[in-house]
């Protein structure tokens, strides 16, 4: 996917060849809970699987409360069904979670490519950061394909449930992203 493949439209939505990325709505709760309560989807997420819908409701409320100058998160839809979320909970850190049924179909790179282009072009971000569990090899490969480079590693950086997790810190500079996009 190139930057030209993603386009903005009504009310802050982004569209790619196969996906719609749109602002969250209260009615997304059930679909998001299905993802956030799934132990496979959340294996390397910053929180353990949600044990009840109340946790997902609080998470969605926080997503809805993001102020325009602080971040911009999107619900990811494929053929009208919610398959995940991608965006900036807080600028400049990017995040993504998709339902495992959507894995292996190129949706992650398509969604992140659109969000990154939007972040650089609309919000004028000079760079974007990511924090990835080093065991999440698929995510590290994905971010490498998008042009991210490793800037450091931290041990025991995040307590997820009862488990301390390490982090790989990554950075994508605006110019590097657009070079990668031109070569795609």
C-alpha positions in Angstrom: 0.0 0.0 0.0 1.3 3.4 -0.8 0.4 6.7 0.7 -1.7 7.5 -2.3 -3.8 4.4 -1.7 -5.1 5.8 1.6 -7.6 8.7 1.5 -9.4 10.7 4.1 -13.1 11.3 3.8 -16.0 12.2 6.1 -15.6 13.0 9.8 -12.0 11.8 10.2 -12.4 8.4 8.5 -9.6 6.9 6.4 -10.1 4.4 3.6 -7.7 2.0 2.0 -8.4 -0.6 -0.8 -10.0 -3.0 1.7 -10.4 -1.2 5.0 -12.2 1.7 6.7 -10.6 3.3 9.6 -13.0 5.5 11.5 -13.5 7.1 14.9 -14.8 4.8 17.6 -18.5 4.8 18.6 -20.2 3.5 21.7 -21.8 0.7 19.7 -18.3 -0.7 19.0 -18.2 -2.1 22.5 -19.2 -5.8 21.8 -16.8 -6.1 18.9 -13.9 -4.5 20.8 -14.6 -6.7 23.8 -14.4 -9.8 21.6 -10.8 -8.7 20.6 -9.7 -7.3 24.0 -10.9 -10.4 25.9 -9.2 -12.8 23.5 -5.9 -14.2 25.0 -4.4 -14.8 21.6 -5.1 -11.2 20.4 -3.7 -9.7 23.7 -0.7 -12.1 24.1 1.7 -9.2 23.6 -0.7 -6.3 24.4 0.0 -3.8 27.2 -2.9 -5.3 29.3 -4.0 -8.8 30.0 -7.2 -10.0 28.3 -10.2 -8.2 29.6 -12.1 -10.5 32.0 -15.4 -8.6 31.8 -17.2 -6.2 29.5 -16.8 -3.4 32.0 -13.0 -3.3 31.4 -13.6 -3.0 27.7 -16.2 -0.3 28.3 -13.7 1.7 30.3 -11.1 1.2 27.6 -13.5 2.3 24.9 -14.5 5.4 27.0 -10.8 6.3 27.2 -10.5 5.9 23.4 -13.5 8.1 22.9 -12.1 10.8 25.2 -8.9 11.3 23.3 -8.5 15.0 22.7 -7.6 16.0 19.1 -4.2 17.4 20.0 -3.3 14.4 22.1 -3.9 11.5 19.8 -6.2 9.9 17.2 -7.3 6.3 17.3 -9.3 4.5 14.7 -11.6 1.5 14.6 -10.5 -0.8 11.8 -13.4 -2.3 9.7 -13.3 -4.8 6.9 -16.5 -5.3 4.9 -18.4 -3.5 7.6 -17.2 -5.7 10.5 -14.9 -4.3 13.3 -11.6 -6.2 13.2 -9.5 -4.1 15.5 -8.1 -0.7 16.3 -5.1 1.3 15.0 -3.8 4.7 15.8 -2.2 7.0 18.3 -3.7 6.7 21.8 -1.2 9.5 22.6 1.0 11.2 20.0 3.6 10.1 18.8 3.2 6.4 19.9 1.4 4.1 17.5 -0.6 1.0 18.4 -2.5 -1.7 16.8 -4.6 -4.7 17.8 -6.6 -6.9 15.4 -8.8 -9.9 16.0 -6.7 -13.1 15.3 -9.3 -14.1 12.5 -7.9 -11.1 10.6 -4.2 -12.0 11.0 -2.2 -13.0 8.0 -4.2 -11.1 5.4 -2.2 -7.9 5.1 -4.6 -5.8 7.1 -2.1 -4.7 9.7 0.3 -3.2 7.2 -2.6 -1.6 5.3 -4.1 -0.1 8.4 -0.8 1.1 9.9 0.3 2.5 6.6 -2.8 4.7 6.4 -2.5 5.8 10.0 1.1 6.7 9.6 0.5 8.7 6.4 -2.3 10.5 8.2 -0.1 11.2 11.2 2.7 12.6 9.1 0.6 14.5 6.6 -2.3 15.8 8.8 -0.8 16.1 12.2 2.7 17.0 11.0 4.4 14.5 13.3 8.2 14.5 12.6 8.5 10.9 13.9 6.4 8.1 15.4 7.4 5.7 18.1 6.4 2.2 19.0 7.0 -0.1 22.0 6.9 -3.8 21.2 7.3 -6.9 23.3 10.4 -8.6 21.9 8.6 -11.9 21.8 6.2 -10.4 19.2 8.3 -11.2 16.1 5.4 -10.7 13.7 4.9 -7.1 14.9 8.7 -6.4 14.8 8.8 -7.6 11.1 5.7 -5.5 10.3 7.2 -2.3 11.7 10.5 -3.1 10.0 8.7 -3.3 6.6 7.2 0.1 7.4 10.6 1.6 8.0 10.8 1.7 11.8 14.3 1.2 13.3 15.2 0.0 16.7 16.4 2.6 19.2 16.8 0.6 22.3 15.7 -2.3 24.5 14.4 -2.2 28.1 14.1 -5.1 30.5 11.1 -5.5 32.8 9.6 -2.3 31.4 5.9 -3.1 31.7 3.9 -5.1 34.2 1.1 -6.9 32.4 -1.0 -8.7 34.9 1.5 -10.5 37.1 4.2 -10.7 34.4 7.1 -8.3 33.8 7.6 -7.8 30.1 10.6 -6.4 28.2 10.3 -3.7 25.4 11.9 -3.0 22.1 11.7 0.8 21.4 11.3 1.8 17.7 11.3 5.0 15.8 10.0 5.9 12.3 11.0 9.3 11.0 8.7 11.0 8.5 11.3 11.0 5.7 12.1 7.4 6.1 8.4 6.4 5.9 7.9 8.3 2.7 11.1 6.7 1.2 9.8 3.2 2.1 6.4 4.1 0.6 8.0 5.2 -2.7 9.9 1.9 -2.9 6.8 -0.2 -2.2 
